[in-house]
Amino acid sequence: MAEDGEGKREPPEDEGHRGIENAVLLGFFVVLVAAGIWLLGTMADVRKAQDCAGQGRRNCATIDVPAR
């Protein structure tokens, strides 16, 4: 007969690898959030340009004025 703890042995966790995995996942999450914020900003700009064009205006492009 097997003892109670003999069949349920789990390998020891390696804390060094766990920390690296957490850092990689945190970095991935930060990149994902930054990409989402960039995408929302781009979509807002496109929406503004489409609204302008939909109203029949001709000069909908933004004009960048150089700093003096």
VEXFIDREN-409155 format. One record per atom (N, C-alpha, C): residue number from 1; residue in three letters; atom name; y, z, x. Coordinates in steps of 0.1 Angstrom, whole numbers, plus 5000, padded with zeros to 4 digits. Layout:
N
<r><n>NUM</n><res>Ala</res><atom>CA</atom><py>Y</py><pz>Z</pz><px>X</px></r>
...
REM end
This chain:
68
<r><n>1</n><res>Met</res><atom>N</atom><py>4988</py><pz>5000</pz><px>5008</px></r>
<r><n>1</n><res>Met</res><atom>CA</atom><py>5000</py><pz>5000</pz><px>5000</px></r>
<r><n>1</n><res>Met</res><atom>C</atom><py>5012</py><pz>5000</pz><px>5009</px></r>
<r><n>2</n><res>Ala</res><atom>N</atom><py>5022</py><pz>4994</pz><px>5004</px></r>
<r><n>2</n><res>Ala</res><atom>CA</atom><py>5035</py><pz>4993</pz><px>5011</px></r>
<r><n>2</n><res>Ala</res><atom>C</atom><py>5044</py><pz>5004</pz><px>5007</px></r>
<r><n>3</n><res>Glu</res><atom>N</atom><py>5052</py><pz>5009</pz><px>5017</px></r>
<r><n>3</n><res>Glu</res><atom>CA</atom><py>5061</py><pz>5019</pz><px>5014</px></r>
<r><n>3</n><res>Glu</res><atom>C</atom><py>5073</py><pz>5014</pz><px>5006</px></r>
<r><n>4</n><res>Asp</res><atom>N</atom><py>5081</py><pz>5022</pz><px>5000</px></r>
<r><n>4</n><res>Asp</res><atom>CA</atom><py>5092</py><pz>5018</pz><px>4992</px></r>
<r><n>4</n><res>Asp</res><atom>C</atom><py>5102</py><pz>5009</pz><px>4999</px></r>
<r><n>5</n><res>Gly</res><atom>N</atom><py>5106</py><pz>5013</pz><px>5011</px></r>
<r><n>5</n><res>Gly</res><atom>CA</atom><py>5117</py><pz>5006</pz><px>5019</px></r>
<r><n>5</n><res>Gly</res><atom>C</atom><py>5112</py><pz>4994</pz><px>5027</px></r>
<r><n>6</n><res>Glu</res><atom>N</atom><py>5098</py><pz>4993</pz><px>5029</px></r>
<r><n>6</n><res>Glu</res><atom>CA</atom><py>5093</py><pz>4983</pz><px>5038</px></r>
<r><n>6</n><res>Glu</res><atom>C</atom><py>5095</py><pz>4969</pz><px>5033</px></r>
<r><n>7</n><res>Gly</res><atom>N</atom><py>5094</py><pz>4966</pz><px>5020</px></r>
<r><n>7</n><res>Gly</res><atom>CA</atom><py>5095</py><pz>4953</pz><px>5015</px></r>
<r><n>7</n><res>Gly</res><atom>C</atom><py>5109</py><pz>4948</pz><px>5012</px></r>
<r><n>8</n><res>Lys</res><atom>N</atom><py>5119</py><pz>4958</pz><px>5013</px></r>
<r><n>8</n><res>Lys</res><atom>CA</atom><py>5132</py><pz>4955</pz><px>5009</px></r>
<r><n>8</n><res>Lys</res><atom>C</atom><py>5142</py><pz>4955</pz><px>5021</px></r>
<r><n>9</n><res>Arg</res><atom>N</atom><py>5137</py><pz>4952</pz><px>5033</px></r>
<r><n>9</n><res>Arg</res><atom>CA</atom><py>5145</py><pz>4952</pz><px>5045</px></r>
<r><n>9</n><res>Arg</res><atom>C</atom><py>5155</py><pz>4941</pz><px>5045</px></r>
<r><n>10</n><res>Glu</res><atom>N</atom><py>5168</py><pz>4944</pz><px>5048</px></r>
<r><n>10</n><res>Glu</res><atom>CA</atom><py>5178</py><pz>4933</pz><px>5049</px></r>
<r><n>10</n><res>Glu</res><atom>C</atom><py>5182</py><pz>4932</pz><px>5063</px></r>
<r><n>11</n><res>Pro</res><atom>N</atom><py>5185</py><pz>4920</pz><px>5067</px></r>
<r><n>11</n><res>Pro</res><atom>CA</atom><py>5190</py><pz>4919</pz><px>5081</px></r>
<r><n>11</n><res>Pro</res><atom>C</atom><py>5203</py><pz>4926</pz><px>5083</px></r>
<r><n>12</n><res>Pro</res><atom>N</atom><py>5206</py><pz>4931</pz><px>5095</px></r>
<r><n>12</n><res>Pro</res><atom>CA</atom><py>5219</py><pz>4938</pz><px>5097</px></r>
<r><n>12</n><res>Pro</res><atom>C</atom><py>5230</py><pz>4928</pz><px>5097</px></r>
<r><n>13</n><res>Glu</res><atom>N</atom><py>5241</py><pz>4932</pz><px>5091</px></r>
<r><n>13</n><res>Glu</res><atom>CA</atom><py>5253</py><pz>4923</pz><px>5090</px></r>
<r><n>13</n><res>Glu</res><atom>C</atom><py>5260</py><pz>4923</pz><px>5103</px></r>
<r><n>14</n><res>Asp</res><atom>N</atom><py>5264</py><pz>4911</pz><px>5108</px></r>
<r><n>14</n><res>Asp</res><atom>CA</atom><py>5272</py><pz>4910</pz><px>5120</px></r>
<r><n>14</n><res>Asp</res><atom>C</atom><py>5287</py><pz>4910</pz><px>5116</px></r>
<r><n>15</n><res>Glu</res><atom>N</atom><py>5293</py><pz>4921</pz><px>5119</px></r>
<r><n>15</n><res>Glu</res><atom>CA</atom><py>5307</py><pz>4922</pz><px>5115</px></r>
<r><n>15</n><res>Glu</res><atom>C</atom><py>5316</py><pz>4912</pz><px>5122</px></r>
<r><n>16</n><res>Gly</res><atom>N</atom><py>5313</py><pz>4908</pz><px>5134</px></r>
<r><n>16</n><res>Gly</res><atom>CA</atom><py>5321</py><pz>4898</pz><px>5142</px></r>
<r><n>16</n><res>Gly</res><atom>C</atom><py>5322</py><pz>4885</pz><px>5134</px></r>
<r><n>17</n><res>His</res><atom>N</atom><py>5310</py><pz>4880</pz><px>5130</px></r>
<r><n>17</n><res>His</res><atom>CA</atom><py>5310</py><pz>4867</pz><px>5122</px></r>
<r><n>17</n><res>His</res><atom>C</atom><py>5317</py><pz>4868</pz><px>5109</px></r>
<r><n>18</n><res>Arg</res><atom>N</atom><py>5315</py><pz>4880</pz><px>5103</px></r>
<r><n>18</n><res>Arg</res><atom>CA</atom><py>5321</py><pz>4882</pz><px>5090</px></r>
<r><n>18</n><res>Arg</res><atom>C</atom><py>5336</py><pz>4881</pz><px>5091</px></r>
<r><n>19</n><res>Gly</res><atom>N</atom><py>5342</py><pz>4887</pz><px>5101</px></r>
<r><n>19</n><res>Gly</res><atom>CA</atom><py>5357</py><pz>4886</pz><px>5103</px></r>
<r><n>19</n><res>Gly</res><atom>C</atom><py>5361</py><pz>4872</pz><px>5105</px></r>
<r><n>20</n><res>Ile</res><atom>N</atom><py>5354</py><pz>4864</pz><px>5113</px></r>
<r><n>20</n><res>Ile</res><atom>CA</atom><py>5358</py><pz>4850</pz><px>5115</px></r>
<r><n>20</n><res>Ile</res><atom>C</atom><py>5357</py><pz>4843</pz><px>5102</px></r>
<r><n>21</n><res>Glu</res><atom>N</atom><py>5346</py><pz>4845</pz><px>5094</px></r>
<r><n>21</n><res>Glu</res><atom>CA</atom><py>5345</py><pz>4838</pz><px>5081</px></r>
<r><n>21</n><res>Glu</res><atom>C</atom><py>5356</py><pz>4841</pz><px>5072</px></r>
<r><n>22</n><res>Asn</res><atom>N</atom><py>5360</py><pz>4854</pz><px>5072</px></r>
<r><n>22</n><res>Asn</res><atom>CA</atom><py>5372</py><pz>4858</pz><px>5063</px></r>
<r><n>22</n><res>Asn</res><atom>C</atom><py>5385</py><pz>4851</pz><px>5068</px></r>
<r><n>23</n><res>Ala</res><atom>N</atom><py>5387</py><pz>4850</pz><px>5081</px></r>
<r><n>23</n><res>Ala</res><atom>CA</atom><py>5399</py><pz>4844</pz><px>5086</px></r>
<r><n>23</n><res>Ala</res><atom>C</atom><py>5399</py><pz>4829</pz><px>5082</px></r>
<r><n>24</n><res>Val</res><atom>N</atom><py>5388</py><pz>4822</pz><px>5083</px></r>
<r><n>24</n><res>Val</res><atom>CA</atom><py>5387</py><pz>4808</pz><px>5080</px></r>
<r><n>24</n><res>Val</res><atom>C</atom><py>5390</py><pz>4806</pz><px>5065</px></r>
<r><n>25</n><res>Leu</res><atom>N</atom><py>5384</py><pz>4815</pz><px>5057</px></r>
<r><n>25</n><res>Leu</res><atom>CA</atom><py>5386</py><pz>4813</pz><px>5042</px></r>
<r><n>25</n><res>Leu</res><atom>C</atom><py>5401</py><pz>4816</pz><px>5039</px></r>
<r><n>26</n><res>Leu</res><atom>N</atom><py>5407</py><pz>4826</pz><px>5046</px></r>
<r><n>26</n><res>Leu</res><atom>CA</atom><py>5421</py><pz>4829</pz><px>5043</px></r>
<r><n>26</n><res>Leu</res><atom>C</atom><py>5429</py><pz>4817</pz><px>5047</px></r>
<r><n>27</n><res>Gly</res><atom>N</atom><py>5426</py><pz>4811</pz><px>5058</px></r>
<r><n>27</n><res>Gly</res><atom>CA</atom><py>5434</py><pz>4799</pz><px>5063</px></r>
<r><n>27</n><res>Gly</res><atom>C</atom><py>5432</py><pz>4787</pz><px>5053</px></r>
<r><n>28</n><res>Phe</res><atom>N</atom><py>5420</py><pz>4785</pz><px>5048</px></r>
<r><n>28</n><res>Phe</res><atom>CA</atom><py>5418</py><pz>4775</pz><px>5038</px></r>
<r><n>28</n><res>Phe</res><atom>C</atom><py>5426</py><pz>4777</pz><px>5025</px></r>
<r><n>29</n><res>Phe</res><atom>N</atom><py>5426</py><pz>4790</pz><px>5021</px></r>
<r><n>29</n><res>Phe</res><atom>CA</atom><py>5433</py><pz>4794</pz><px>5009</px></r>
<r><n>29</n><res>Phe</res><atom>C</atom><py>5448</py><pz>4791</pz><px>5011</px></r>
<r><n>30</n><res>Val</res><atom>N</atom><py>5454</py><pz>4795</pz><px>5022</px></r>
<r><n>30</n><res>Val</res><atom>CA</atom><py>5468</py><pz>4793</pz><px>5025</px></r>
<r><n>30</n><res>Val</res><atom>C</atom><py>5471</py><pz>4778</pz><px>5025</px></r>
<r><n>31</n><res>Val</res><atom>N</atom><py>5463</py><pz>4769</pz><px>5031</px></r>
<r><n>31</n><res>Val</res><atom>CA</atom><py>5465</py><pz>4755</pz><px>5031</px></r>
<r><n>31</n><res>Val</res><atom>C</atom><py>5464</py><pz>4749</pz><px>5017</px></r>
<r><n>32</n><res>Leu</res><atom>N</atom><py>5454</py><pz>4754</pz><px>5009</px></r>
<r><n>32</n><res>Leu</res><atom>CA</atom><py>5453</py><pz>4750</pz><px>4995</px></r>
<r><n>32</n><res>Leu</res><atom>C</atom><py>5465</py><pz>4753</pz><px>4987</px></r>
<r><n>33</n><res>Val</res><atom>N</atom><py>5471</py><pz>4765</pz><px>4988</px></r>
<r><n>33</n><res>Val</res><atom>CA</atom><py>5482</py><pz>4769</pz><px>4981</px></r>
<r><n>33</n><res>Val</res><atom>C</atom><py>5495</py><pz>4761</pz><px>4985</px></r>
<r><n>34</n><res>Ala</res><atom>N</atom><py>5496</py><pz>4759</pz><px>4998</px></r>
<r><n>34</n><res>Ala</res><atom>CA</atom><py>5507</py><pz>4750</pz><px>5003</px></r>
<r><n>34</n><res>Ala</res><atom>C</atom><py>5506</py><pz>4736</pz><px>4998</px></r>
<r><n>35</n><res>Ala</res><atom>N</atom><py>5494</py><pz>4730</pz><px>4998</px></r>
<r><n>35</n><res>Ala</res><atom>CA</atom><py>5493</py><pz>4717</pz><px>4992</px></r>
<r><n>35</n><res>Ala</res><atom>C</atom><py>5496</py><pz>4717</pz><px>4977</px></r>
<r><n>36</n><res>Gly</res><atom>N</atom><py>5492</py><pz>4727</pz><px>4970</px></r>
<r><n>36</n><res>Gly</res><atom>CA</atom><py>5496</py><pz>4728</pz><px>4956</px></r>
<r><n>36</n><res>Gly</res><atom>C</atom><py>5511</py><pz>4728</pz><px>4953</px></r>
<r><n>37</n><res>Ile</res><atom>N</atom><py>5518</py><pz>4736</pz><px>4961</px></r>
<r><n>37</n><res>Ile</res><atom>CA</atom><py>5532</py><pz>4737</pz><px>4960</px></r>
<r><n>37</n><res>Ile</res><atom>C</atom><py>5539</py><pz>4724</pz><px>4963</px></r>
<r><n>38</n><res>Trp</res><atom>N</atom><py>5534</py><pz>4717</pz><px>4974</px></r>
<r><n>38</n><res>Trp</res><atom>CA</atom><py>5540</py><pz>4704</pz><px>4978</px></r>
<r><n>38</n><res>Trp</res><atom>C</atom><py>5537</py><pz>4694</pz><px>4967</px></r>
<r><n>39</n><res>Leu</res><atom>N</atom><py>5525</py><pz>4694</pz><px>4961</px></r>
<r><n>39</n><res>Leu</res><atom>CA</atom><py>5522</py><pz>4685</pz><px>4950</px></r>
<r><n>39</n><res>Leu</res><atom>C</atom><py>5531</py><pz>4687</pz><px>4938</px></r>
<r><n>40</n><res>Leu</res><atom>N</atom><py>5533</py><pz>4700</pz><px>4934</px></r>
<r><n>40</n><res>Leu</res><atom>CA</atom><py>5542</py><pz>4703</pz><px>4923</px></r>
<r><n>40</n><res>Leu</res><atom>C</atom><py>5556</py><pz>4698</pz><px>4925</px></r>
<r><n>41</n><res>Gly</res><atom>N</atom><py>5561</py><pz>4700</pz><px>4937</px></r>
<r><n>41</n><res>Gly</res><atom>CA</atom><py>5574</py><pz>4695</pz><px>4940</px></r>
<r><n>41</n><res>Gly</res><atom>C</atom><py>5575</py><pz>4680</pz><px>4940</px></r>
<r><n>42</n><res>Thr</res><atom>N</atom><py>5565</py><pz>4673</pz><px>4945</px></r>
<r><n>42</n><res>Thr</res><atom>CA</atom><py>5565</py><pz>4658</pz><px>4944</px></r>
<r><n>42</n><res>Thr</res><atom>C</atom><py>5564</py><pz>4653</pz><px>4930</px></r>
<r><n>43</n><res>Met</res><atom>N</atom><py>5556</py><pz>4660</pz><px>4922</px></r>
<r><n>43</n><res>Met</res><atom>CA</atom><py>5555</py><pz>4656</pz><px>4908</px></r>
<r><n>43</n><res>Met</res><atom>C</atom><py>5568</py><pz>4658</pz><px>4900</px></r>
<r><n>44</n><res>Ala</res><atom>N</atom><py>5575</py><pz>4668</pz><px>4904</px></r>
<r><n>44</n><res>Ala</res><atom>CA</atom><py>5588</py><pz>4671</pz><px>4897</px></r>
<r><n>44</n><res>Ala</res><atom>C</atom><py>5598</py><pz>4660</pz><px>4901</px></r>
<r><n>45</n><res>Asp</res><atom>N</atom><py>5598</py><pz>4655</pz><px>4914</px></r>
<r><n>45</n><res>Asp</res><atom>CA</atom><py>5607</py><pz>4645</pz><px>4918</px></r>
<r><n>45</n><res>Asp</res><atom>C</atom><py>5604</py><pz>4632</pz><px>4911</px></r>
<r><n>46</n><res>Val</res><atom>N</atom><py>5591</py><pz>4629</pz><px>4910</px></r>
<r><n>46</n><res>Val</res><atom>CA</atom><py>5587</py><pz>4616</pz><px>4903</px></r>
<r><n>46</n><res>Val</res><atom>C</atom><py>5591</py><pz>4617</pz><px>4888</px></r>
<r><n>47</n><res>Arg</res><atom>N</atom><py>5589</py><pz>4629</pz><px>4882</px></r>
<r><n>47</n><res>Arg</res><atom>CA</atom><py>5593</py><pz>4630</pz><px>4868</px></r>
<r><n>47</n><res>Arg</res><atom>C</atom><py>5608</py><pz>4628</pz><px>4866</px></r>
<r><n>48</n><res>Lys</res><atom>N</atom><py>5616</py><pz>4633</pz><px>4875</px></r>
<r><n>48</n><res>Lys</res><atom>CA</atom><py>5630</py><pz>4631</pz><px>4874</px></r>
<r><n>48</n><res>Lys</res><atom>C</atom><py>5634</py><pz>4616</pz><px>4875</px></r>
<r><n>49</n><res>Ala</res><atom>N</atom><py>5628</py><pz>4609</pz><px>4884</px></r>
<r><n>49</n><res>Ala</res><atom>CA</atom><py>5631</py><pz>4595</pz><px>4886</px></r>
<r><n>49</n><res>Ala</res><atom>C</atom><py>5626</py><pz>4587</pz><px>4874</px></r>
<r><n>50</n><res>Gln</res><atom>N</atom><py>5615</py><pz>4591</pz><px>4868</px></r>
<r><n>50</n><res>Gln</res><atom>CA</atom><py>5610</py><pz>4584</pz><px>4856</px></r>
<r><n>50</n><res>Gln</res><atom>C</atom><py>5618</py><pz>4587</pz><px>4844</px></r>
<r><n>51</n><res>Asp</res><atom>N</atom><py>5623</py><pz>4599</pz><px>4842</px></r>
<r><n>51</n><res>Asp</res><atom>CA</atom><py>5632</py><pz>4602</pz><px>4831</px></r>
<r><n>51</n><res>Asp</res><atom>C</atom><py>5645</py><pz>4594</pz><px>4833</px></r>
<r><n>52</n><res>Cys</res><atom>N</atom><py>5650</py><pz>4593</pz><px>4845</px></r>
<r><n>52</n><res>Cys</res><atom>CA</atom><py>5663</py><pz>4585</pz><px>4847</px></r>
<r><n>52</n><res>Cys</res><atom>C</atom><py>5661</py><pz>4571</pz><px>4844</px></r>
<r><n>53</n><res>Ala</res><atom>N</atom><py>5650</py><pz>4565</pz><px>4848</px></r>
<r><n>53</n><res>Ala</res><atom>CA</atom><py>5647</py><pz>4551</pz><px>4846</px></r>
<r><n>53</n><res>Ala</res><atom>C</atom><py>5644</py><pz>4549</pz><px>4831</px></r>
<r><n>54</n><res>Gly</res><atom>N</atom><py>5638</py><pz>4558</pz><px>4824</px></r>
<r><n>54</n><res>Gly</res><atom>CA</atom><py>5635</py><pz>4557</pz><px>4810</px></r>
<r><n>54</n><res>Gly</res><atom>C</atom><py>5647</py><pz>4557</pz><px>4801</px></r>
<r><n>55</n><res>Gln</res><atom>N</atom><py>5658</py><pz>4563</pz><px>4806</px></r>
<r><n>55</n><res>Gln</res><atom>CA</atom><py>5671</py><pz>4563</pz><px>4799</px></r>
<r><n>55</n><res>Gln</res><atom>C</atom><py>5679</py><pz>4550</pz><px>4801</px></r>
<r><n>56</n><res>Gly</res><atom>N</atom><py>5673</py><pz>4541</pz><px>4809</px></r>
<r><n>56</n><res>Gly</res><atom>CA</atom><py>5680</py><pz>4528</pz><px>4812</px></r>
<r><n>56</n><res>Gly</res><atom>C</atom><py>5690</py><pz>4529</pz><px>4823</px></r>
<r><n>57</n><res>Arg</res><atom>N</atom><py>5691</py><pz>4539</pz><px>4830</px></r>
<r><n>57</n><res>Arg</res><atom>CA</atom><py>5700</py><pz>4539</pz><px>4842</px></r>
<r><n>57</n><res>Arg</res><atom>C</atom><py>5695</py><pz>4531</pz><px>4853</px></r>
<r><n>58</n><res>Arg</res><atom>N</atom><py>5705</py><pz>4525</pz><px>4861</px></r>
<r><n>58</n><res>Arg</res><atom>CA</atom><py>5701</py><pz>4516</pz><px>4872</px></r>
<r><n>58</n><res>Arg</res><atom>C</atom><py>5701</py><pz>4523</pz><px>4885</px></r>
<r><n>59</n><res>Asn</res><atom>N</atom><py>5708</py><pz>4534</pz><px>4887</px></r>
<r><n>59</n><res>Asn</res><atom>CA</atom><py>5709</py><pz>4540</pz><px>4900</px></r>
<r><n>59</n><res>Asn</res><atom>C</atom><py>5702</py><pz>4553</pz><px>4900</px></r>
<r><n>60</n><res>Cys</res><atom>N</atom><py>5689</py><pz>4553</pz><px>4900</px></r>
<r><n>60</n><res>Cys</res><atom>CA</atom><py>5682</py><pz>4566</pz><px>4899</px></r>
<r><n>60</n><res>Cys</res><atom>C</atom><py>5677</py><pz>4571</pz><px>4912</px></r>
<r><n>61</n><res>Ala</res><atom>N</atom><py>5678</py><pz>4564</pz><px>4923</px></r>
<r><n>61</n><res>Ala</res><atom>CA</atom><py>5674</py><pz>4568</pz><px>4936</px></r>
<r><n>61</n><res>Ala</res><atom>C</atom><py>5683</py><pz>4579</pz><px>4941</px></r>
<r><n>62</n><res>Thr</res><atom>N</atom><py>5678</py><pz>4589</pz><px>4948</px></r>
<r><n>62</n><res>Thr</res><atom>CA</atom><py>5687</py><pz>4599</pz><px>4954</px></r>
<r><n>62</n><res>Thr</res><atom>C</atom><py>5694</py><pz>4593</pz><px>4967</px></r>
<r><n>63</n><res>Ile</res><atom>N</atom><py>5706</py><pz>4597</pz><px>4969</px></r>
<r><n>63</n><res>Ile</res><atom>CA</atom><py>5714</py><pz>4592</pz><px>4980</px></r>
<r><n>63</n><res>Ile</res><atom>C</atom><py>5715</py><pz>4604</pz><px>4990</px></r>
<r><n>64</n><res>Asp</res><atom>N</atom><py>5710</py><pz>4602</pz><px>5002</px></r>
<r><n>64</n><res>Asp</res><atom>CA</atom><py>5712</py><pz>4612</pz><px>5012</px></r>
<r><n>64</n><res>Asp</res><atom>C</atom><py>5725</py><pz>4610</pz><px>5020</px></r>
<r><n>65</n><res>Val</res><atom>N</atom><py>5734</py><pz>4620</pz><px>5020</px></r>
<r><n>65</n><res>Val</res><atom>CA</atom><py>5746</py><pz>4619</pz><px>5027</px></r>
<r><n>65</n><res>Val</res><atom>C</atom><py>5745</py><pz>4626</pz><px>5040</px></r>
<r><n>66</n><res>Pro</res><atom>N</atom><py>5748</py><pz>4619</pz><px>5051</px></r>
<r><n>66</n><res>Pro</res><atom>CA</atom><py>5746</py><pz>4626</pz><px>5064</px></r>
<r><n>66</n><res>Pro</res><atom>C</atom><py>5757</py><pz>4638</pz><px>5065</px></r>
<r><n>67</n><res>Ala</res><atom>N</atom><py>5753</py><pz>4648</pz><px>5072</px></r>
<r><n>67</n><res>Ala</res><atom>CA</atom><py>5762</py><pz>4659</pz><px>5075</px></r>
<r><n>67</n><res>Ala</res><atom>C</atom><py>5772</py><pz>4656</pz><px>5084</px></r>
<r><n>68</n><res>Arg</res><atom>N</atom><py>5784</py><pz>4661</pz><px>5082</px></r>
<r><n>68</n><res>Arg</res><atom>CA</atom><py>5796</py><pz>4658</pz><px>5091</px></r>
<r><n>68</n><res>Arg</res><atom>C</atom><py>5798</py><pz>4669</pz><px>5101</px></r>
REM end
